[in-house]
Amino acid sequence: MRALHAYLLALKEHGFDAAPAPAGLTADGHEQLAFIPGDAALSPFSDWAMTGSALASVGSLLRRLHETSAAVEVDTRAEWPPDLADLQGGAMLCHNDVCPANVAFREGRASALIDFDLAAPGRALWDIAMTARYRVPMLDPESAAALHPPGLDAVARLRILADSYGL
């Protein structure tokens, strides 16, 4: 999507280096992005990806994204994916899918956000809530048990996310 590529380029121009850079489009229209080194968690999520310090680094990284994204104009004519988008919309582009698999980690810290295929205009608070859904997690107990290590304290983890974001 050209609008997403323009957004990712604008993030770089505004100093945000924690998102993939567009590399072009294939002949059949699929986007190509630069590779970002690091480890991403796959489900069921490993203990290392769900530590409090990992969560805190995700909150800080999300805050950096939002601060930069607020300075980047959103192409409101583009057709953004509605799947996880903020129903109220918004003036900035949100990632909407900061699940464990969409964060690259290096040395135990979140170093980049990847997989912007569900990005859409929204509000920062919506993006934080979507991040909490996956990373706290704020899921029903059965779903949480299938994906996350046992014994996660959702209340404490929500506080870690909120504090590291700066709420």
Backbone as CSV, one residue per row, in Angstrom:
resi,resn,N_x,N_y,N_z,CA_x,CA_y,CA_z,C_x,C_y,C_z
1,MET,0.838,-1.171,0.000,0.000,0.000,0.000,0.884,1.237,0.000
2,ARG,0.677,2.068,-0.962,1.510,3.262,-1.111,1.422,4.197,0.098
3,ALA,0.230,4.326,0.668,0.069,5.217,1.826,0.883,4.713,3.017
4,LEU,0.928,3.407,3.199,1.719,2.846,4.294,3.203,3.065,4.041
5,HIS,3.640,2.864,2.811,5.047,3.097,2.491,5.428,4.550,2.750
6,ALA,4.555,5.475,2.359,4.821,6.897,2.596,4.912,7.180,4.095
7,TYR,4.046,6.552,4.864,4.058,6.718,6.323,5.361,6.188,6.915
8,LEU,5.760,4.987,6.516,7.002,4.401,7.046,8.216,5.247,6.685
9,LEU,8.233,5.789,5.480,9.326,6.680,5.086,9.312,7.954,5.923
10,ALA,8.132,8.499,6.175,8.012,9.714,6.975,8.464,9.466,8.412
11,LEU,8.161,8.276,8.952,8.657,7.953,10.296,10.172,8.061,10.334
12,LYS,10.832,7.475,9.328,12.305,7.521,9.262,12.793,8.971,9.181
13,GLU,12.121,9.761,8.323,12.519,11.160,8.153,12.373,11.954,9.444
14,HIS,11.449,11.541,10.294,11.227,12.216,11.574,12.041,11.582,12.706
15,GLY,12.967,10.674,12.368,13.894,10.133,13.347,13.489,8.829,14.017
16,PHE,12.368,8.232,13.613,11.959,6.958,14.212,12.602,5.844,13.404
17,ASP,13.547,5.143,14.018,14.305,4.108,13.310,13.887,2.697,13.706
18,ALA,12.726,2.557,14.341,12.296,1.262,14.867,11.112,0.689,14.103
19,ALA,11.095,0.909,12.800,10.074,0.346,11.913,10.758,-0.017,10.599
20,PRO,10.235,-0.993,9.885,10.878,-1.383,8.631,10.769,-0.287,7.569
21,ALA,11.806,-0.183,6.783,11.805,0.779,5.681,11.249,0.112,4.434
22,PRO,10.436,0.827,3.676,9.925,0.263,2.422,11.067,0.010,1.444
23,ALA,11.006,-1.142,0.791,12.022,-1.486,-0.202,11.424,-1.508,-1.610
24,GLY,10.105,-1.407,-1.706,9.465,-1.393,-3.017,8.253,-2.297,-3.058
25,LEU,7.751,-2.484,-4.259,6.614,-3.364,-4.499,7.029,-4.434,-5.497
26,THR,6.496,-5.622,-5.334,6.755,-6.680,-6.300,5.899,-6.427,-7.542
27,ALA,6.143,-7.174,-8.595,5.392,-7.006,-9.836,3.896,-7.222,-9.632
28,ASP,3.538,-8.085,-8.681,2.112,-8.344,-8.443,1.539,-7.457,-7.334
29,GLY,2.276,-6.427,-6.920,1.742,-5.438,-5.994,1.964,-5.695,-4.521
30,HIS,2.681,-6.757,-4.158,2.958,-7.006,-2.743,4.082,-6.087,-2.279
31,GLU,3.924,-5.567,-1.060,4.944,-4.659,-0.555,6.157,-5.429,-0.068
32,GLN,7.297,-4.810,-0.205,8.547,-5.356,0.291,9.117,-4.367,1.293
33,LEU,9.536,-4.886,2.439,10.099,-4.051,3.484,11.482,-4.561,3.847
34,ALA,12.324,-3.664,4.325,13.665,-4.042,4.745,13.576,-4.968,5.955
35,PHE,14.500,-5.897,6.029,14.575,-6.828,7.158,15.067,-6.094,8.400
36,ILE,14.453,-6.396,9.528,14.892,-5.854,10.807,15.396,-7.027,11.647
37,PRO,16.659,-7.008,12.023,17.181,-8.119,12.833,16.604,-8.098,14.238
38,GLY,16.477,-9.264,14.807,15.991,-9.392,16.168,15.173,-10.658,16.324
39,ASP,14.697,-10.880,17.526,13.868,-12.042,17.838,12.442,-11.587,18.053
40,ALA,11.508,-12.309,17.480,10.079,-12.067,17.709,9.496,-13.347,18.293
41,ALA,8.600,-13.194,19.226,7.997,-14.351,19.878,6.888,-14.926,19.017
42,LEU,6.838,-16.226,18.963,5.749,-16.913,18.283,4.958,-17.672,19.335
43,SER,3.674,-17.893,19.072,2.847,-18.563,20.077,3.100,-20.064,20.067
44,PRO,3.028,-20.697,21.229,2.816,-20.077,22.539,4.036,-19.248,22.934
45,PHE,3.793,-18.109,23.531,4.840,-17.135,23.779,5.788,-17.580,24.883
46,SER,7.055,-17.441,24.611,8.113,-17.833,25.549,8.150,-16.888,26.739
47,ASP,8.686,-17.394,27.834,8.808,-16.587,29.050,9.584,-15.296,28.791
48,TRP,10.660,-15.353,27.993,11.496,-14.175,27.771,10.698,-13.029,27.151
49,ALA,9.716,-13.343,26.329,8.944,-12.314,25.637,7.886,-11.684,26.526
50,MET,7.628,-12.316,27.668,6.539,-11.848,28.528,7.030,-11.323,29.876
51,THR,8.328,-11.067,29.990,8.832,-10.517,31.244,8.345,-9.076,31.424
52,GLY,8.402,-8.613,32.654,8.026,-7.229,32.922,8.931,-6.248,32.202
53,SER,10.217,-6.552,32.141,11.139,-5.637,31.452,10.885,-5.619,29.943
54,ALA,10.526,-6.762,29.372,10.172,-6.791,27.943,8.929,-5.938,27.702
55,LEU,7.943,-6.089,28.572,6.707,-5.306,28.445,6.993,-3.815,28.582
56,ALA,7.822,-3.448,29.539,8.167,-2.034,29.723,8.854,-1.473,28.480
57,SER,9.709,-2.253,27.862,10.378,-1.764,26.653,9.398,-1.610,25.496
58,VAL,8.368,-2.458,25.450,7.325,-2.313,24.425,6.553,-1.013,24.654
59,GLY,6.199,-0.729,25.917,5.487,0.512,26.220,6.282,1.740,25.816
60,SER,7.578,1.747,26.105,8.437,2.875,25.722,8.530,3.012,24.211
61,LEU,8.661,1.884,23.527,8.753,1.914,22.066,7.444,2.414,21.449
62,LEU,6.320,1.978,21.990,5.028,2.434,21.483,4.875,3.937,21.685
63,ARG,5.333,4.447,22.817,5.281,5.889,23.057,6.113,6.635,22.018
64,ARG,7.315,6.130,21.720,8.154,6.757,20.690,7.458,6.760,19.343
65,LEU,6.809,5.631,19.007,6.076,5.571,17.743,4.987,6.632,17.716
66,HIS,4.210,6.729,18.773,3.095,7.685,18.790,3.581,9.127,18.743
67,GLU,4.659,9.433,19.448,5.192,10.795,19.400,5.622,11.168,17.992
68,THR,6.242,10.223,17.303,6.673,10.487,15.931,5.480,10.481,14.988
69,SER,4.603,9.531,15.169,3.440,9.406,14.290,2.549,10.642,14.344
70,ALA,2.503,11.302,15.486,1.682,12.509,15.612,2.165,13.623,14.686
71,ALA,3.439,13.560,14.292,4.003,14.578,13.403,3.904,14.202,11.928
72,VAL,3.382,13.009,11.651,3.304,12.520,10.278,1.860,12.613,9.781
73,GLU,1.684,13.242,8.638,0.340,13.385,8.073,-0.176,12.031,7.591
74,VAL,-1.443,11.768,7.895,-2.088,10.519,7.485,-2.837,10.754,6.181
75,ASP,-2.667,9.847,5.241,-3.407,9.915,3.980,-4.837,9.433,4.241
76,THR,-5.743,10.361,4.408,-7.125,10.008,4.731,-7.899,9.467,3.529
77,ARG,-7.351,9.586,2.336,-8.012,9.029,1.140,-7.697,7.545,0.961
78,ALA,-6.660,7.082,1.632,-6.258,5.677,1.496,-7.286,4.771,2.169
79,GLU,-7.365,3.550,1.697,-8.232,2.554,2.319,-7.403,1.754,3.313
80,TRP,-7.520,2.121,4.584,-6.794,1.448,5.645,-7.582,0.234,6.096
81,PRO,-6.913,-0.826,6.524,-7.629,-2.035,6.955,-8.501,-1.759,8.183
82,PRO,-9.738,-2.197,8.166,-10.644,-1.934,9.287,-10.570,-2.967,10.409
83,ASP,-9.860,-4.066,10.202,-9.918,-5.218,11.104,-9.740,-4.880,12.581
84,LEU,-8.680,-4.192,12.953,-8.426,-3.854,14.353,-8.424,-2.343,14.573
85,ALA,-8.912,-1.606,13.598,-8.839,-0.146,13.632,-9.763,0.452,14.692
86,ASP,-9.356,1.605,15.172,-10.132,2.397,16.113,-11.435,2.810,15.425
87,LEU,-12.551,2.447,16.005,-13.849,2.748,15.402,-14.109,4.244,15.299
88,GLN,-13.462,5.037,16.155,-13.631,6.487,16.099,-12.636,7.153,15.156
89,GLY,-11.698,6.390,14.622,-10.680,6.984,13.766,-9.766,7.881,14.577
90,GLY,-9.004,8.671,13.886,-8.094,9.567,14.582,-7.173,10.273,13.622
91,ALA,-6.373,11.163,14.160,-5.507,12.009,13.349,-4.121,11.415,13.125
92,MET,-3.808,10.299,13.776,-2.491,9.699,13.587,-2.649,8.233,13.204
93,LEU,-1.626,7.691,12.597,-1.670,6.283,12.231,-1.209,5.451,13.424
94,CYS,-1.993,4.432,13.762,-1.684,3.524,14.854,-1.308,2.162,14.295
95,HIS,-0.476,1.437,14.997,-0.056,0.106,14.569,-1.208,-0.885,14.692
96,ASN,-1.904,-0.878,15.799,-3.092,-1.701,16.084,-2.827,-3.173,16.355
97,ASP,-1.609,-3.647,16.210,-1.345,-5.077,16.355,0.033,-5.321,16.995
98,VAL,0.275,-4.673,18.133,1.559,-4.815,18.815,1.519,-6.080,19.687
99,CYS,1.276,-7.186,19.039,1.282,-8.478,19.717,2.734,-8.963,19.820
100,PRO,3.003,-9.990,20.622,4.393,-10.445,20.775,5.085,-10.785,19.452
101,ALA,4.360,-11.292,18.484,4.985,-11.676,17.218,5.362,-10.471,16.352
102,ASN,4.863,-9.287,16.678,5.103,-8.105,15.847,6.073,-7.106,16.464
103,VAL,6.888,-7.598,17.393,7.919,-6.767,18.009,9.244,-7.509,17.889
104,ALA,10.233,-6.831,17.343,11.582,-7.403,17.266,12.331,-7.011,18.539
105,PHE,12.939,-8.005,19.172,13.709,-7.798,20.398,15.180,-8.032,20.121
106,ARG,16.002,-7.220,20.749,17.441,-7.434,20.768,17.908,-7.264,22.205
107,GLU,18.641,-8.250,22.685,19.168,-8.234,24.046,18.066,-7.996,25.074
108,GLY,16.904,-8.618,24.856,15.813,-8.569,25.812,14.952,-7.322,25.787
109,ARG,15.226,-6.406,24.872,14.467,-5.153,24.782,13.806,-5.035,23.417
110,ALA,12.620,-4.451,23.426,11.926,-4.183,22.170,12.736,-3.172,21.369
111,SER,13.121,-3.567,20.155,13.954,-2.684,19.342,13.231,-2.172,18.102
112,ALA,12.155,-2.841,17.696,11.424,-2.392,16.507,10.027,-2.998,16.481
113,LEU,9.138,-2.280,15.844,7.799,-2.784,15.561,7.788,-3.252,14.112
114,ILE,7.206,-4.394,13.873,7.137,-4.930,12.519,5.679,-5.234,12.178
115,ASP,5.431,-5.586,10.950,4.114,-6.025,10.496,3.054,-4.948,10.701
116,PHE,3.147,-3.908,9.904,2.213,-2.787,9.967,0.984,-3.007,9.083
117,ASP,0.673,-4.253,8.747,-0.417,-4.497,7.797,-1.804,-4.154,8.329
118,LEU,-1.953,-3.945,9.639,-3.242,-3.556,10.208,-3.233,-2.107,10.707
119,ALA,-2.204,-1.348,10.334,-2.129,0.058,10.721,-3.302,0.821,10.111
120,ALA,-3.814,1.764,10.897,-4.939,2.581,10.447,-5.018,3.832,11.313
121,PRO,-5.672,4.868,10.834,-5.831,6.068,11.654,-6.583,5.758,12.947
122,GLY,-6.114,6.350,14.031,-6.760,6.112,15.311,-6.203,7.020,16.380
123,ARG,-6.507,6.644,17.615,-6.055,7.391,18.784,-4.997,6.574,19.515
124,ALA,-4.065,7.265,20.144,-3.004,6.582,20.883,-3.590,5.651,21.935
125,LEU,-4.627,6.086,22.644,-5.205,5.265,23.697,-5.760,3.954,23.147
126,TRP,-6.304,3.982,21.942,-6.797,2.755,21.308,-5.625,1.798,21.071
127,ASP,-4.534,2.322,20.555,-3.361,1.502,20.263,-2.781,0.908,21.547
128,ILE,-2.788,1.678,22.622,-2.317,1.168,23.914,-3.232,0.040,24.382
129,ALA,-4.540,0.244,24.247,-5.499,-0.790,24.660,-5.325,-2.057,23.834
130,MET,-5.096,-1.925,22.546,-4.874,-3.103,21.699,-3.578,-3.806,22.098
131,THR,-2.564,-3.036,22.465,-1.311,-3.611,22.931,-1.536,-4.365,24.239
132,ALA,-2.295,-3.782,25.139,-2.600,-4.438,26.419,-3.362,-5.742,26.187
133,ARG,-4.252,-5.727,25.243,-5.039,-6.936,24.942,-4.124,-8.125,24.688
134,TYR,-3.084,-7.913,23.918,-2.193,-9.004,23.534,-1.044,-9.240,24.506
135,ARG,-0.557,-8.167,25.145,0.687,-8.295,25.890,0.496,-8.389,27.395
136,VAL,-0.655,-7.954,27.922,-0.851,-8.039,29.372,-1.064,-9.489,29.785
137,PRO,-1.819,-10.310,29.226,-2.864,-10.121,28.224,-4.214,-9.835,28.884
138,MET,-5.066,-9.195,28.119,-6.433,-8.938,28.551,-7.350,-9.783,27.679
139,LEU,-7.246,-11.072,27.876,-8.008,-12.062,27.118,-8.790,-12.928,28.094
140,ASP,-9.737,-13.681,27.571,-10.414,-14.637,28.432,-9.377,-15.661,28.906
141,PRO,-9.596,-16.254,30.077,-8.585,-17.154,30.660,-8.180,-18.311,29.744
142,GLU,-9.102,-18.872,29.012,-8.774,-19.996,28.137,-7.835,-19.569,27.009
143,SER,-8.133,-18.442,26.381,-7.277,-17.940,25.305,-5.908,-17.542,25.842
144,ALA,-5.887,-16.880,26.995,-4.615,-16.468,27.588,-3.754,-17.684,27.914
145,ALA,-4.369,-18.732,28.463,-3.616,-19.939,28.830,-3.046,-20.646,27.618
146,ALA,-3.712,-20.547,26.489,-3.243,-21.217,25.269,-2.036,-20.517,24.660
147,LEU,-1.882,-19.222,24.914,-0.837,-18.448,24.253,0.286,-17.970,25.166
148,HIS,-0.019,-17.737,26.445,0.909,-17.066,27.337,1.390,-17.980,28.450
149,PRO,2.572,-17.685,29.007,3.053,-18.459,30.153,2.077,-18.323,31.330
150,PRO,1.991,-19.324,32.163,1.070,-19.245,33.312,1.547,-18.244,34.356
151,GLY,0.606,-17.763,35.151,0.940,-16.939,36.299,1.159,-15.468,36.029
152,LEU,0.794,-14.967,34.861,0.973,-13.541,34.593,-0.062,-12.742,35.391
153,ASP,0.388,-11.721,36.081,-0.477,-10.858,36.879,-0.940,-9.705,35.986
154,ALA,-2.175,-9.805,35.485,-2.679,-8.832,34.511,-2.705,-7.413,35.078
155,VAL,-3.084,-7.251,36.321,-3.154,-5.913,36.908,-1.758,-5.289,36.976
156,ALA,-0.793,-6.044,37.468,0.582,-5.542,37.558,1.146,-5.257,36.171
157,ARG,0.831,-6.120,35.216,1.343,-5.936,33.862,0.707,-4.723,33.178
158,LEU,-0.551,-4.476,33.440,-1.201,-3.289,32.879,-0.545,-2.034,33.441
159,ARG,-0.182,-2.052,34.714,0.510,-0.920,35.333,1.875,-0.722,34.688
160,ILE,2.598,-1.804,34.431,3.912,-1.707,33.776,3.760,-1.056,32.399
161,LEU,2.780,-1.499,31.641,2.569,-0.941,30.302,2.215,0.538,30.395
162,ALA,1.291,0.880,31.276,0.871,2.270,31.425,2.036,3.165,31.864
163,ASP,2.807,2.707,32.856,3.919,3.495,33.356,5.019,3.663,32.308
164,SER,5.339,2.577,31.605,6.421,2.664,30.620,6.018,3.497,29.416
165,TYR,4.730,3.559,29.137,4.248,4.427,28.055,4.259,5.889,28.499
166,GLY,4.059,6.092,29.800,4.031,7.453,30.336,2.631,7.948,30.633
167,LEU,1.700,7.035,30.846,0.341,7.454,31.190,0.270,7.895,32.640
